[in-house]
Amino acid sequence: MKWIALYTRARHEFSVARQIQKMGYETYVPKQTELHQWSDRKRYVEVPLIPSYVFIKIPLKFYYKAYDAHGIVRIVMFNGRIAIISDEEIDMLKKVEKCNEVKLVSTREFEDGNEVEIVDGKFIGYRGRVLNIRNGNEVGIIVEELGMTLIVNKEKIKQVQKQELIEV
């Protein structure tokens, strides 16, 4: 059984996860708590940490069964194949979900193409490549493991040394 990522319709993450659990498969939706304000009240609400994504543990030969859940847009692919998420990456997401500590490390400048690691915030520990720098303080980072581009404050990332990179 492997972890794979499903891309869902907006605000259907928890519904899709419940449907897939009823099919007998393990699911994971990383959550965070946010304070939402309406005209008459404020309330803390659990929202997905990664909007429109649900992770499921399923035998790869049965991946098509995920489409039985209402709200699935597609299975996340990478280079034309189903993107497999390792147990370590799921464990990292679970740690990120629980972590709220601040660990500011670096204020140095970054250039396009630099390899960096996120050292603060919800995506701590993820590595990626600098795509662009906006407003002098925000850095766009491509994180291939997640298939996403994140916008991160430059103080929340550090440059990875060349010898730290491991080619697979």
Steps between C-alpha positions, in 0.01 A plus 500: 500500500630844404399854588369699205357852478155585371405845375142583603241761425529810720391437860433127439809364678330370815202360307727311259709366792186367675378330181835331441521388864161331453658306210753363750808707414709719730479873429682807623403866467750733671305761698557833667278711721414852386292774660213590267289807553141549393288811548360370829768270643853360489579132502804274466459275198704200384607549139730294276868590523534424128173606334342248258735212591418168666760229553390136485683173565391254234648219288610665175312245289173622660566875465197537270267422795578848635288642217191342664510781758296806408719810480818353349642709216807286425778290642821702531754397238871574467680446169200308365483257792300491820689707758591270787546666837736323739406414859774741612336788311162419656668487843661838427160647412361363827783670691445824306133485590584494872792745495447870570851590618684793344857432386627795298845422366606698196464847351740456208404567140409219261527469124279320250592132483653477852417180688336595832339339803203643688603546865186656648125472469265222394727363226817477711748244367389507137762578236452672170645729237458879496272595213483876551526774761209738555488828692857443617372290791293214352653206317313265265627145553422197285457198732490201265409255781168680539460600137451859616653843493507666843543869578718525811650792694876494429575489872333158518737324261869417491723421205599134472871436461602310186639206699163462681323421173471130426431387144268199474 
